[in-house]
Amino acid sequence: MNKHSQTAEKIVKRLTQWGAVKVEVTDNSHLHVGHEGAKSGGGHFAVWVEAAAFTGLNRLKSHRLVYQQLDPLFQSGEIHALEVEAVSPQI
């Protein structure tokens, strides 16, 4: 298992422990080889997150919640860039 796969697993774990009912992570790091930010080794990821916590929130507030949950992975350098799609459950 490579470093980015481990980070993807950490993303899923942190978001599901927080309360997300579904999380999909795509590692886009290979698309950024040679990019200045990729030199530090941090991954580039896209996440699709479904959580009741997003109900009634605008896009910015929903994204902030995701970033708050993943902040330790940004601080450690495991995540360099993150693309977020945050949705509330459909009833």
PDB file of N, CA, C and O in Angstrom, chain B, residues numbered from 101:
ATOM      1  N   MET B 101       0.856  -1.180   0.000  1.00  0.00           N
ATOM      2  CA  MET B 101       0.000   0.000   0.000  1.00  0.00           C
ATOM      3  C   MET B 101       0.900   1.242   0.000  1.00  0.00           C
ATOM      4  O   MET B 101       1.822   1.349   0.809  1.00  0.00           O
ATOM      5  N   ASN B 102       0.626   2.166  -0.906  1.00  0.00           N
ATOM      6  CA  ASN B 102       1.462   3.365  -0.968  1.00  0.00           C
ATOM      7  C   ASN B 102       0.958   4.441   0.005  1.00  0.00           C
ATOM      8  O   ASN B 102      -0.117   4.329   0.595  1.00  0.00           O
ATOM      9  N   LYS B 103       1.763   5.461   0.139  1.00  0.00           N
ATOM     10  CA  LYS B 103       1.480   6.547   1.084  1.00  0.00           C
ATOM     11  C   LYS B 103       0.130   7.210   0.815  1.00  0.00           C
ATOM     12  O   LYS B 103      -0.607   7.520   1.750  1.00  0.00           O
ATOM     13  N   HIS B 104      -0.189   7.422  -0.435  1.00  0.00           N
ATOM     14  CA  HIS B 104      -1.436   8.105  -0.766  1.00  0.00           C
ATOM     15  C   HIS B 104      -2.653   7.221  -0.504  1.00  0.00           C
ATOM     16  O   HIS B 104      -3.719   7.725  -0.151  1.00  0.00           O
ATOM     17  N   SER B 105      -2.503   5.906  -0.674  1.00  0.00           N
ATOM     18  CA  SER B 105      -3.596   4.986  -0.345  1.00  0.00           C
ATOM     19  C   SER B 105      -3.875   5.024   1.151  1.00  0.00           C
ATOM     20  O   SER B 105      -5.029   4.982   1.576  1.00  0.00           O
ATOM     21  N   GLN B 106      -2.817   5.104   1.941  1.00  0.00           N
ATOM     22  CA  GLN B 106      -2.980   5.198   3.390  1.00  0.00           C
ATOM     23  C   GLN B 106      -3.682   6.495   3.771  1.00  0.00           C
ATOM     24  O   GLN B 106      -4.529   6.507   4.664  1.00  0.00           O
ATOM     25  N   THR B 107      -3.332   7.579   3.099  1.00  0.00           N
ATOM     26  CA  THR B 107      -3.979   8.862   3.367  1.00  0.00           C
ATOM     27  C   THR B 107      -5.448   8.802   2.981  1.00  0.00           C
ATOM     28  O   THR B 107      -6.296   9.324   3.706  1.00  0.00           O
ATOM     29  N   ALA B 108      -5.764   8.177   1.860  1.00  0.00           N
ATOM     30  CA  ALA B 108      -7.157   8.039   1.432  1.00  0.00           C
ATOM     31  C   ALA B 108      -7.956   7.277   2.491  1.00  0.00           C
ATOM     32  O   ALA B 108      -9.095   7.637   2.788  1.00  0.00           O
ATOM     33  N   GLU B 109      -7.370   6.239   3.053  1.00  0.00           N
ATOM     34  CA  GLU B 109      -8.038   5.487   4.115  1.00  0.00           C
ATOM     35  C   GLU B 109      -8.257   6.350   5.353  1.00  0.00           C
ATOM     36  O   GLU B 109      -9.297   6.259   6.006  1.00  0.00           O
ATOM     37  N   LYS B 110      -7.276   7.184   5.670  1.00  0.00           N
ATOM     38  CA  LYS B 110      -7.417   8.088   6.817  1.00  0.00           C
ATOM     39  C   LYS B 110      -8.542   9.100   6.580  1.00  0.00           C
ATOM     40  O   LYS B 110      -9.284   9.435   7.503  1.00  0.00           O
ATOM     41  N   ILE B 111      -8.663   9.579   5.355  1.00  0.00           N
ATOM     42  CA  ILE B 111      -9.734  10.525   5.012  1.00  0.00           C
ATOM     43  C   ILE B 111     -11.091   9.865   5.254  1.00  0.00           C
ATOM     44  O   ILE B 111     -11.963  10.451   5.895  1.00  0.00           O
ATOM     45  N   VAL B 112     -11.267   8.653   4.744  1.00  0.00           N
ATOM     46  CA  VAL B 112     -12.524   7.938   4.922  1.00  0.00           C
ATOM     47  C   VAL B 112     -12.808   7.725   6.408  1.00  0.00           C
ATOM     48  O   VAL B 112     -13.925   7.958   6.870  1.00  0.00           O
ATOM     49  N   LYS B 113     -11.813   7.290   7.140  1.00  0.00           N
ATOM     50  CA  LYS B 113     -11.991   7.012   8.565  1.00  0.00           C
ATOM     51  C   LYS B 113     -12.402   8.265   9.340  1.00  0.00           C
ATOM     52  O   LYS B 113     -13.350   8.232  10.124  1.00  0.00           O
ATOM     53  N   ARG B 114     -11.689   9.363   9.120  1.00  0.00           N
ATOM     54  CA  ARG B 114     -11.995  10.596   9.848  1.00  0.00           C
ATOM     55  C   ARG B 114     -13.409  11.095   9.537  1.00  0.00           C
ATOM     56  O   ARG B 114     -14.132  11.517  10.439  1.00  0.00           O
ATOM     57  N   LEU B 115     -13.795  11.047   8.277  1.00  0.00           N
ATOM     58  CA  LEU B 115     -15.105  11.569   7.899  1.00  0.00           C
ATOM     59  C   LEU B 115     -16.246  10.664   8.360  1.00  0.00           C
ATOM     60  O   LEU B 115     -17.308  11.157   8.740  1.00  0.00           O
ATOM     61  N   THR B 116     -16.042   9.350   8.331  1.00  0.00           N
ATOM     62  CA  THR B 116     -17.099   8.455   8.806  1.00  0.00           C
ATOM     63  C   THR B 116     -17.214   8.510  10.323  1.00  0.00           C
ATOM     64  O   THR B 116     -18.320   8.437  10.858  1.00  0.00           O
ATOM     65  N   GLN B 117     -16.101   8.636  11.021  1.00  0.00           N
ATOM     66  CA  GLN B 117     -16.164   8.778  12.476  1.00  0.00           C
ATOM     67  C   GLN B 117     -16.867  10.078  12.862  1.00  0.00           C
ATOM     68  O   GLN B 117     -17.515  10.147  13.906  1.00  0.00           O
ATOM     69  N   TRP B 118     -16.743  11.091  12.036  1.00  0.00           N
ATOM     70  CA  TRP B 118     -17.398  12.375  12.268  1.00  0.00           C
ATOM     71  C   TRP B 118     -18.900  12.276  12.045  1.00  0.00           C
ATOM     72  O   TRP B 118     -19.663  13.022  12.659  1.00  0.00           O
ATOM     73  N   GLY B 119     -19.340  11.360  11.171  1.00  0.00           N
ATOM     74  CA  GLY B 119     -20.768  11.200  10.943  1.00  0.00           C
ATOM     75  C   GLY B 119     -21.198  11.090   9.494  1.00  0.00           C
ATOM     76  O   GLY B 119     -22.392  10.988   9.213  1.00  0.00           O
ATOM     77  N   ALA B 120     -20.256  11.107   8.574  1.00  0.00           N
ATOM     78  CA  ALA B 120     -20.616  10.942   7.161  1.00  0.00           C
ATOM     79  C   ALA B 120     -21.174   9.538   6.947  1.00  0.00           C
ATOM     80  O   ALA B 120     -20.651   8.566   7.493  1.00  0.00           O
ATOM     81  N   VAL B 121     -22.227   9.437   6.156  1.00  0.00           N
ATOM     82  CA  VAL B 121     -22.820   8.135   5.885  1.00  0.00           C
ATOM     83  C   VAL B 121     -22.208   7.478   4.651  1.00  0.00           C
ATOM     84  O   VAL B 121     -22.311   6.266   4.465  1.00  0.00           O
ATOM     85  N   LYS B 122     -21.573   8.290   3.814  1.00  0.00           N
ATOM     86  CA  LYS B 122     -20.903   7.758   2.630  1.00  0.00           C
ATOM     87  C   LYS B 122     -19.754   8.688   2.266  1.00  0.00           C
ATOM     88  O   LYS B 122     -19.898   9.910   2.263  1.00  0.00           O
ATOM     89  N   VAL B 123     -18.608   8.081   1.958  1.00  0.00           N
ATOM     90  CA  VAL B 123     -17.425   8.846   1.568  1.00  0.00           C
ATOM     91  C   VAL B 123     -16.749   8.122   0.409  1.00  0.00           C
ATOM     92  O   VAL B 123     -16.496   6.920   0.479  1.00  0.00           O
ATOM     93  N   GLU B 124     -16.465   8.853  -0.637  1.00  0.00           N
ATOM     94  CA  GLU B 124     -15.703   8.319  -1.763  1.00  0.00           C
ATOM     95  C   GLU B 124     -14.487   9.209  -1.961  1.00  0.00           C
ATOM     96  O   GLU B 124     -14.613  10.431  -2.043  1.00  0.00           O
ATOM     97  N   VAL B 125     -13.317   8.604  -2.039  1.00  0.00           N
ATOM     98  CA  VAL B 125     -12.069   9.354  -2.195  1.00  0.00           C
ATOM     99  C   VAL B 125     -11.399   8.943  -3.500  1.00  0.00           C
ATOM    100  O   VAL B 125     -11.277   7.757  -3.807  1.00  0.00           O
ATOM    101  N   THR B 126     -10.969   9.937  -4.254  1.00  0.00           N
ATOM    102  CA  THR B 126     -10.203   9.700  -5.473  1.00  0.00           C
ATOM    103  C   THR B 126      -8.834  10.347  -5.297  1.00  0.00           C
ATOM    104  O   THR B 126      -8.727  11.530  -4.973  1.00  0.00           O
ATOM    105  N   ASP B 127      -7.801   9.558  -5.514  1.00  0.00           N
ATOM    106  CA  ASP B 127      -6.433  10.073  -5.429  1.00  0.00           C
ATOM    107  C   ASP B 127      -6.045  10.606  -6.807  1.00  0.00           C
ATOM    108  O   ASP B 127      -5.861   9.841  -7.754  1.00  0.00           O
ATOM    109  N   ASN B 128      -5.924  11.922  -6.902  1.00  0.00           N
ATOM    110  CA  ASN B 128      -5.540  12.569  -8.158  1.00  0.00           C
ATOM    111  C   ASN B 128      -4.080  13.000  -8.164  1.00  0.00           C
ATOM    112  O   ASN B 128      -3.677  13.811  -8.998  1.00  0.00           O
ATOM    113  N   SER B 129      -3.292  12.471  -7.252  1.00  0.00           N
ATOM    114  CA  SER B 129      -1.896  12.882  -7.113  1.00  0.00           C
ATOM    115  C   SER B 129      -1.100  12.666  -8.391  1.00  0.00           C
ATOM    116  O   SER B 129      -0.230  13.469  -8.726  1.00  0.00           O
ATOM    117  N   HIS B 130      -1.393  11.587  -9.104  1.00  0.00           N
ATOM    118  CA  HIS B 130      -0.657  11.293 -10.336  1.00  0.00           C
ATOM    119  C   HIS B 130      -0.837  12.384 -11.398  1.00  0.00           C
ATOM    120  O   HIS B 130      -0.013  12.517 -12.303  1.00  0.00           O
ATOM    121  N   LEU B 131      -1.910  13.154 -11.283  1.00  0.00           N
ATOM    122  CA  LEU B 131      -2.158  14.233 -12.238  1.00  0.00           C
ATOM    123  C   LEU B 131      -1.327  15.483 -11.935  1.00  0.00           C
ATOM    124  O   LEU B 131      -1.285  16.421 -12.731  1.00  0.00           O
ATOM    125  N   HIS B 132      -0.674  15.480 -10.782  1.00  0.00           N
ATOM    126  CA  HIS B 132       0.036  16.668 -10.332  1.00  0.00           C
ATOM    127  C   HIS B 132       1.539  16.442 -10.162  1.00  0.00           C
ATOM    128  O   HIS B 132       2.220  17.245  -9.524  1.00  0.00           O
ATOM    129  N   VAL B 133       2.047  15.370 -10.722  1.00  0.00           N
ATOM    130  CA  VAL B 133       3.484  15.102 -10.656  1.00  0.00           C
ATOM    131  C   VAL B 133       4.221  16.268 -11.301  1.00  0.00           C
ATOM    132  O   VAL B 133       3.880  16.691 -12.405  1.00  0.00           O
ATOM    133  N   GLY B 134       5.218  16.777 -10.618  1.00  0.00           N
ATOM    134  CA  GLY B 134       5.978  17.916 -11.114  1.00  0.00           C
ATOM    135  C   GLY B 134       5.411  19.255 -10.674  1.00  0.00           C
ATOM    136  O   GLY B 134       6.081  20.280 -10.800  1.00  0.00           O
ATOM    137  N   HIS B 135       4.199  19.263 -10.163  1.00  0.00           N
ATOM    138  CA  HIS B 135       3.571  20.475  -9.632  1.00  0.00           C
ATOM    139  C   HIS B 135       4.323  20.901  -8.376  1.00  0.00           C
ATOM    140  O   HIS B 135       4.734  20.055  -7.582  1.00  0.00           O
ATOM    141  N   GLU B 136       4.500  22.177  -8.198  1.00  0.00           N
ATOM    142  CA  GLU B 136       5.267  22.701  -7.060  1.00  0.00           C
ATOM    143  C   GLU B 136       4.770  22.139  -5.732  1.00  0.00           C
ATOM    144  O   GLU B 136       5.572  21.756  -4.881  1.00  0.00           O
ATOM    145  N   GLY B 137       3.469  22.088  -5.556  1.00  0.00           N
ATOM    146  CA  GLY B 137       2.911  21.587  -4.305  1.00  0.00           C
ATOM    147  C   GLY B 137       3.111  20.099  -4.106  1.00  0.00           C
ATOM    148  O   GLY B 137       3.096  19.621  -2.972  1.00  0.00           O
ATOM    149  N   ALA B 138       3.297  19.359  -5.183  1.00  0.00           N
ATOM    150  CA  ALA B 138       3.472  17.909  -5.091  1.00  0.00           C
ATOM    151  C   ALA B 138       4.872  17.539  -4.620  1.00  0.00           C
ATOM    152  O   ALA B 138       5.099  16.404  -4.202  1.00  0.00           O
ATOM    153  N   LYS B 139       5.803  18.467  -4.679  1.00  0.00           N
ATOM    154  CA  LYS B 139       7.184  18.176  -4.299  1.00  0.00           C
ATOM    155  C   LYS B 139       7.308  17.796  -2.827  1.00  0.00           C
ATOM    156  O   LYS B 139       8.208  17.042  -2.455  1.00  0.00           O
ATOM    157  N   SER B 140       6.418  18.307  -1.994  1.00  0.00           N
ATOM    158  CA  SER B 140       6.488  18.003  -0.565  1.00  0.00           C
ATOM    159  C   SER B 140       5.972  16.600  -0.264  1.00  0.00           C
ATOM    160  O   SER B 140       6.163  16.096   0.843  1.00  0.00           O
ATOM    161  N   GLY B 141       5.325  15.969  -1.231  1.00  0.00           N
ATOM    162  CA  GLY B 141       4.813  14.619  -1.043  1.00  0.00           C
ATOM    163  C   GLY B 141       3.355  14.560  -0.644  1.00  0.00           C
ATOM    164  O   GLY B 141       2.781  13.474  -0.559  1.00  0.00           O
ATOM    165  N   GLY B 142       2.747  15.708  -0.399  1.00  0.00           N
ATOM    166  CA  GLY B 142       1.328  15.730  -0.047  1.00  0.00           C
ATOM    167  C   GLY B 142       0.468  15.338  -1.227  1.00  0.00           C
ATOM    168  O   GLY B 142       0.774  15.681  -2.369  1.00  0.00           O
ATOM    169  N   GLY B 143      -0.604  14.621  -0.954  1.00  0.00           N
ATOM    170  CA  GLY B 143      -1.472  14.134  -2.017  1.00  0.00           C
ATOM    171  C   GLY B 143      -2.516  15.136  -2.452  1.00  0.00           C
ATOM    172  O   GLY B 143      -2.863  16.065  -1.723  1.00  0.00           O
ATOM    173  N   HIS B 144      -3.002  14.925  -3.648  1.00  0.00           N
ATOM    174  CA  HIS B 144      -4.104  15.697  -4.218  1.00  0.00           C
ATOM    175  C   HIS B 144      -5.300  14.749  -4.289  1.00  0.00           C
ATOM    176  O   HIS B 144      -5.250  13.734  -4.983  1.00  0.00           O
ATOM    177  N   PHE B 145      -6.363  15.077  -3.579  1.00  0.00           N
ATOM    178  CA  PHE B 145      -7.509  14.192  -3.479  1.00  0.00           C
ATOM    179  C   PHE B 145      -8.804  14.904  -3.826  1.00  0.00           C
ATOM    180  O   PHE B 145      -8.920  16.123  -3.701  1.00  0.00           O
ATOM    181  N   ALA B 146      -9.775  14.114  -4.266  1.00  0.00           N
ATOM    182  CA  ALA B 146     -11.149  14.584  -4.439  1.00  0.00           C
ATOM    183  C   ALA B 146     -11.999  13.719  -3.522  1.00  0.00           C
ATOM    184  O   ALA B 146     -11.831  12.500  -3.486  1.00  0.00           O
ATOM    185  N   VAL B 147     -12.916  14.343  -2.778  1.00  0.00           N
ATOM    186  CA  VAL B 147     -13.801  13.579  -1.904  1.00  0.00           C
ATOM    187  C   VAL B 147     -15.252  13.919  -2.198  1.00  0.00           C
ATOM    188  O   VAL B 147     -15.601  15.070  -2.461  1.00  0.00           O
ATOM    189  N   TRP B 148     -16.078  12.903  -2.148  1.00  0.00           N
ATOM    190  CA  TRP B 148     -17.525  13.045  -2.231  1.00  0.00           C
ATOM    191  C   TRP B 148     -18.032  12.570  -0.892  1.00  0.00           C
ATOM    192  O   TRP B 148     -17.820  11.417  -0.515  1.00  0.00           O
ATOM    193  N   VAL B 149     -18.709  13.462  -0.159  1.00  0.00           N
ATOM    194  CA  VAL B 149     -19.122  13.171   1.207  1.00  0.00           C
ATOM    195  C   VAL B 149     -20.617  13.402   1.350  1.00  0.00           C
ATOM    196  O   VAL B 149     -21.141  14.446   0.960  1.00  0.00           O
ATOM    197  N   GLU B 150     -21.294  12.411   1.916  1.00  0.00           N
ATOM    198  CA  GLU B 150     -22.715  12.543   2.221  1.00  0.00           C
ATOM    199  C   GLU B 150     -22.866  12.522   3.736  1.00  0.00           C
ATOM    200  O   GLU B 150     -22.462  11.565   4.397  1.00  0.00           O
ATOM    201  N   ALA B 151     -23.461  13.599   4.288  1.00  0.00           N
ATOM    202  CA  ALA B 151     -23.635  13.692   5.738  1.00  0.00           C
ATOM    203  C   ALA B 151     -24.837  14.556   6.065  1.00  0.00           C
ATOM    204  O   ALA B 151     -25.099  15.559   5.402  1.00  0.00           O
ATOM    205  N   ALA B 152     -25.555  14.157   7.085  1.00  0.00           N
ATOM    206  CA  ALA B 152     -26.718  14.923   7.536  1.00  0.00           C
ATOM    207  C   ALA B 152     -26.306  16.316   8.007  1.00  0.00           C
ATOM    208  O   ALA B 152     -27.107  17.249   7.961  1.00  0.00           O
ATOM    209  N   ALA B 153     -25.076  16.457   8.454  1.00  0.00           N
ATOM    210  CA  ALA B 153     -24.587  17.753   8.943  1.00  0.00           C
ATOM    211  C   ALA B 153     -24.628  18.835   7.871  1.00  0.00           C
ATOM    212  O   ALA B 153     -24.602  20.021   8.199  1.00  0.00           O
ATOM    213  N   PHE B 154     -24.691  18.454   6.602  1.00  0.00           N
ATOM    214  CA  PHE B 154     -24.713  19.430   5.511  1.00  0.00           C
ATOM    215  C   PHE B 154     -26.116  19.965   5.211  1.00  0.00           C
ATOM    216  O   PHE B 154     -26.270  20.934   4.468  1.00  0.00           O
ATOM    217  N   THR B 155     -27.131  19.332   5.790  1.00  0.00           N
ATOM    218  CA  THR B 155     -28.508  19.734   5.524  1.00  0.00           C
ATOM    219  C   THR B 155     -28.727  21.193   5.897  1.00  0.00           C
ATOM    220  O   THR B 155     -28.476  21.601   7.031  1.00  0.00           O
ATOM    221  N   GLY B 156     -29.200  21.972   4.930  1.00  0.00           N
ATOM    222  CA  GLY B 156     -29.492  23.377   5.154  1.00  0.00           C
ATOM    223  C   GLY B 156     -28.292  24.311   5.067  1.00  0.00           C
ATOM    224  O   GLY B 156     -28.441  25.526   5.194  1.00  0.00           O
ATOM    225  N   LEU B 157     -27.104  23.755   4.851  1.00  0.00           N
ATOM    226  CA  LEU B 157     -25.903  24.596   4.750  1.00  0.00           C
ATOM    227  C   LEU B 157     -25.603  24.933   3.301  1.00  0.00           C
ATOM    228  O   LEU B 157     -25.913  24.164   2.391  1.00  0.00           O
ATOM    229  N   ASN B 158     -24.991  26.101   3.097  1.00  0.00           N
ATOM    230  CA  ASN B 158     -24.546  26.435   1.748  1.00  0.00           C
ATOM    231  C   ASN B 158     -23.241  25.694   1.465  1.00  0.00           C
ATOM    232  O   ASN B 158     -22.661  25.065   2.351  1.00  0.00           O
ATOM    233  N   ARG B 159     -22.803  25.779   0.242  1.00  0.00           N
ATOM    234  CA  ARG B 159     -21.612  25.049  -0.202  1.00  0.00           C
ATOM    235  C   ARG B 159     -20.373  25.401   0.628  1.00  0.00           C
ATOM    236  O   ARG B 159     -19.623  24.512   1.030  1.00  0.00           O
ATOM    237  N   LEU B 160     -20.160  26.675   0.880  1.00  0.00           N
ATOM    238  CA  LEU B 160     -18.983  27.105   1.624  1.00  0.00           C
ATOM    239  C   LEU B 160     -18.959  26.520   3.039  1.00  0.00           C
ATOM    240  O   LEU B 160     -17.929  26.023   3.493  1.00  0.00           O
ATOM    241  N   LYS B 161     -20.087  26.581   3.723  1.00  0.00           N
ATOM    242  CA  LYS B 161     -20.149  26.051   5.091  1.00  0.00           C
ATOM    243  C   LYS B 161     -19.959  24.534   5.112  1.00  0.00           C
ATOM    244  O   LYS B 161     -19.322  23.998   6.019  1.00  0.00           O
ATOM    245  N   SER B 162     -20.503  23.856   4.129  1.00  0.00           N
ATOM    246  CA  SER B 162     -20.321  22.405   4.040  1.00  0.00           C
ATOM    247  C   SER B 162     -18.854  22.051   3.826  1.00  0.00           C
ATOM    248  O   SER B 162     -18.327  21.137   4.460  1.00  0.00           O
ATOM    249  N   HIS B 163     -18.207  22.777   2.936  1.00  0.00           N
ATOM    250  CA  HIS B 163     -16.796  22.524   2.659  1.00  0.00           C
ATOM    251  C   HIS B 163     -15.941  22.817   3.890  1.00  0.00           C
ATOM    252  O   HIS B 163     -14.981  22.099   4.167  1.00  0.00           O
ATOM    253  N   ARG B 164     -16.285  23.856   4.616  1.00  0.00           N
ATOM    254  CA  ARG B 164     -15.542  24.178   5.836  1.00  0.00           C
ATOM    255  C   ARG B 164     -15.615  23.034   6.842  1.00  0.00           C
ATOM    256  O   ARG B 164     -14.626  22.728   7.507  1.00  0.00           O
ATOM    257  N   LEU B 165     -16.784  22.403   6.954  1.00  0.00           N
ATOM    258  CA  LEU B 165     -16.915  21.266   7.870  1.00  0.00           C
ATOM    259  C   LEU B 165     -15.976  20.128   7.474  1.00  0.00           C
ATOM    260  O   LEU B 165     -15.344  19.510   8.331  1.00  0.00           O
ATOM    261  N   VAL B 166     -15.890  19.858   6.183  1.00  0.00           N
ATOM    262  CA  VAL B 166     -14.998  18.799   5.703  1.00  0.00           C
ATOM    263  C   VAL B 166     -13.545  19.166   5.998  1.00  0.00           C
ATOM    264  O   VAL B 166     -12.783  18.344   6.507  1.00  0.00           O
ATOM    265  N   TYR B 167     -13.169  20.393   5.678  1.00  0.00           N
ATOM    266  CA  TYR B 167     -11.794  20.828   5.922  1.00  0.00           C
ATOM    267  C   TYR B 167     -11.445  20.781   7.405  1.00  0.00           C
ATOM    268  O   TYR B 167     -10.318  20.437   7.762  1.00  0.00           O
ATOM    269  N   GLN B 168     -12.390  21.120   8.268  1.00  0.00           N
ATOM    270  CA  GLN B 168     -12.143  21.058   9.717  1.00  0.00           C
ATOM    271  C   GLN B 168     -11.832  19.627  10.146  1.00  0.00           C
ATOM    272  O   GLN B 168     -10.933  19.400  10.956  1.00  0.00           O
ATOM    273  N   GLN B 169     -12.565  18.680   9.613  1.00  0.00           N
ATOM    274  CA  GLN B 169     -12.348  17.278   9.986  1.00  0.00           C
ATOM    275  C   GLN B 169     -11.013  16.750   9.478  1.00  0.00           C
ATOM    276  O   GLN B 169     -10.409  15.874  10.096  1.00  0.00           O
ATOM    277  N   LEU B 170     -10.559  17.282   8.356  1.00  0.00           N
ATOM    278  CA  LEU B 170      -9.324  16.786   7.741  1.00  0.00           C
ATOM    279  C   LEU B 170      -8.113  17.663   8.033  1.00  0.00           C
ATOM    280  O   LEU B 170      -7.020  17.398   7.532  1.00  0.00           O
ATOM    281  N   ASP B 171      -8.298  18.700   8.836  1.00  0.00           N
ATOM    282  CA  ASP B 171      -7.198  19.625   9.118  1.00  0.00           C
ATOM    283  C   ASP B 171      -5.918  18.932   9.602  1.00  0.00           C
ATOM    284  O   ASP B 171      -4.835  19.327   9.169  1.00  0.00           O
ATOM    285  N   PRO B 172      -5.985  17.930  10.469  1.00  0.00           N
ATOM    286  CA  PRO B 172      -4.735  17.280  10.890  1.00  0.00           C
ATOM    287  C   PRO B 172      -3.954  16.670   9.728  1.00  0.00           C
ATOM    288  O   PRO B 172      -2.726  16.613   9.775  1.00  0.00           O
ATOM    289  N   LEU B 173      -4.648  16.218   8.692  1.00  0.00           N
ATOM    290  CA  LEU B 173      -3.968  15.644   7.534  1.00  0.00           C
ATOM    291  C   LEU B 173      -3.338  16.720   6.658  1.00  0.00           C
ATOM    292  O   LEU B 173      -2.332  16.477   5.991  1.00  0.00           O
ATOM    293  N   PHE B 174      -3.930  17.907   6.664  1.00  0.00           N
ATOM    294  CA  PHE B 174      -3.295  19.051   5.995  1.00  0.00           C
ATOM    295  C   PHE B 174      -2.066  19.483   6.784  1.00  0.00           C
ATOM    296  O   PHE B 174      -1.005  19.731   6.212  1.00  0.00           O
ATOM    297  N   GLN B 175      -2.216  19.572   8.093  1.00  0.00           N
ATOM    298  CA  GLN B 175      -1.124  20.034   8.957  1.00  0.00           C
ATOM    299  C   GLN B 175       0.085  19.102   8.877  1.00  0.00           C
ATOM    300  O   GLN B 175       1.227  19.559   8.921  1.00  0.00           O
ATOM    301  N   SER B 176      -0.165  17.795   8.757  1.00  0.00           N
ATOM    302  CA  SER B 176       0.930  16.818   8.681  1.00  0.00           C
ATOM    303  C   SER B 176       1.556  16.763   7.297  1.00  0.00           C
ATOM    304  O   SER B 176       2.606  16.148   7.110  1.00  0.00           O
ATOM    305  N   GLY B 177       0.911  17.410   6.319  1.00  0.00           N
ATOM    306  CA  GLY B 177       1.427  17.395   4.952  1.00  0.00           C
ATOM    307  C   GLY B 177       0.951  16.215   4.125  1.00  0.00           C
ATOM    308  O   GLY B 177       1.375  16.050   2.982  1.00  0.00           O
ATOM    309  N   GLU B 178       0.071  15.385   4.692  1.00  0.00           N
ATOM    310  CA  GLU B 178      -0.423  14.224   3.955  1.00  0.00           C
ATOM    311  C   GLU B 178      -1.360  14.639   2.819  1.00  0.00           C
ATOM    312  O   GLU B 178      -1.415  13.986   1.777  1.00  0.00           O
ATOM    313  N   ILE B 179      -2.094  15.729   3.033  1.00  0.00           N
ATOM    314  CA  ILE B 179      -2.955  16.285   1.984  1.00  0.00           C
ATOM    315  C   ILE B 179      -2.387  17.638   1.586  1.00  0.00           C
ATOM    316  O   ILE B 179      -2.153  18.503   2.431  1.00  0.00           O
ATOM    317  N   HIS B 180      -2.171  17.807   0.296  1.00  0.00           N
ATOM    318  CA  HIS B 180      -1.755  19.110  -0.214  1.00  0.00           C
ATOM    319  C   HIS B 180      -2.953  19.861  -0.786  1.00  0.00           C
ATOM    320  O   HIS B 180      -3.095  21.067  -0.584  1.00  0.00           O
ATOM    321  N   ALA B 181      -3.812  19.138  -1.501  1.00  0.00           N
ATOM    322  CA  ALA B 181      -4.964  19.773  -2.145  1.00  0.00           C
ATOM    323  C   ALA B 181      -6.171  18.849  -2.042  1.00  0.00           C
ATOM    324  O   ALA B 181      -6.048  17.625  -2.075  1.00  0.00           O
ATOM    325  N   LEU B 182      -7.346  19.475  -1.915  1.00  0.00           N
ATOM    326  CA  LEU B 182      -8.566  18.705  -1.736  1.00  0.00           C
ATOM    327  C   LEU B 182      -9.708  19.347  -2.515  1.00  0.00           C
ATOM    328  O   LEU B 182      -9.965  20.544  -2.389  1.00  0.00           O
ATOM    329  N   GLU B 183     -10.379  18.547  -3.308  1.00  0.00           N
ATOM    330  CA  GLU B 183     -11.585  18.957  -4.023  1.00  0.00           C
ATOM    331  C   GLU B 183     -12.756  18.303  -3.295  1.00  0.00           C
ATOM    332  O   GLU B 183     -12.733  17.093  -3.066  1.00  0.00           O
ATOM    333  N   VAL B 184     -13.768  19.069  -2.929  1.00  0.00           N
ATOM    334  CA  VAL B 184     -14.853  18.564  -2.095  1.00  0.00           C
ATOM    335  C   VAL B 184     -16.201  18.667  -2.814  1.00  0.00           C
ATOM    336  O   VAL B 184     -16.529  19.683  -3.426  1.00  0.00           O
ATOM    337  N   GLU B 185     -16.966  17.581  -2.719  1.00  0.00           N
ATOM    338  CA  GLU B 185     -18.367  17.562  -3.111  1.00  0.00           C
ATOM    339  C   GLU B 185     -19.105  17.094  -1.864  1.00  0.00           C
ATOM    340  O   GLU B 185     -18.979  15.934  -1.470  1.00  0.00           O
ATOM    341  N   ALA B 186     -19.871  17.977  -1.240  1.00  0.00           N
ATOM    342  CA  ALA B 186     -20.565  17.673   0.010  1.00  0.00           C
ATOM    343  C   ALA B 186     -22.062  17.713  -0.225  1.00  0.00           C
ATOM    344  O   ALA B 186     -22.594  18.713  -0.706  1.00  0.00           O
ATOM    345  N   VAL B 187     -22.748  16.615   0.116  1.00  0.00           N
ATOM    346  CA  VAL B 187     -24.195  16.542  -0.091  1.00  0.00           C
ATOM    347  C   VAL B 187     -24.871  16.026   1.175  1.00  0.00           C
ATOM    348  O   VAL B 187     -24.275  15.303   1.973  1.00  0.00           O
ATOM    349  N   SER B 188     -26.121  16.415   1.332  1.00  0.00           N
ATOM    350  CA  SER B 188     -26.913  15.889   2.439  1.00  0.00           C
ATOM    351  C   SER B 188     -27.692  14.666   1.943  1.00  0.00           C
ATOM    352  O   SER B 188     -27.976  14.552   0.750  1.00  0.00           O
ATOM    353  N   PRO B 189     -28.036  13.756   2.856  1.00  0.00           N
ATOM    354  CA  PRO B 189     -28.773  12.551   2.443  1.00  0.00           C
ATOM    355  C   PRO B 189     -30.125  12.901   1.822  1.00  0.00           C
ATOM    356  O   PRO B 189     -30.803  13.837   2.246  1.00  0.00           O
ATOM    357  N   GLN B 190     -30.490  12.133   0.822  1.00  0.00           N
ATOM    358  CA  GLN B 190     -31.791  12.299   0.176  1.00  0.00           C
ATOM    359  C   GLN B 190     -32.801  11.412   0.900  1.00  0.00           C
ATOM    360  O   GLN B 190     -32.573  10.214   1.070  1.00  0.00           O
ATOM    361  N   ILE B 191     -33.895  11.994   1.316  1.00  0.00           N
ATOM    362  CA  ILE B 191     -34.906  11.244   2.069  1.00  0.00           C
ATOM    363  C   ILE B 191     -36.029  10.822   1.152  1.00  0.00           C
ATOM    364  O   ILE B 191     -36.980  10.178   1.595  1.00  0.00           O
TER     365      ILE B 191
END
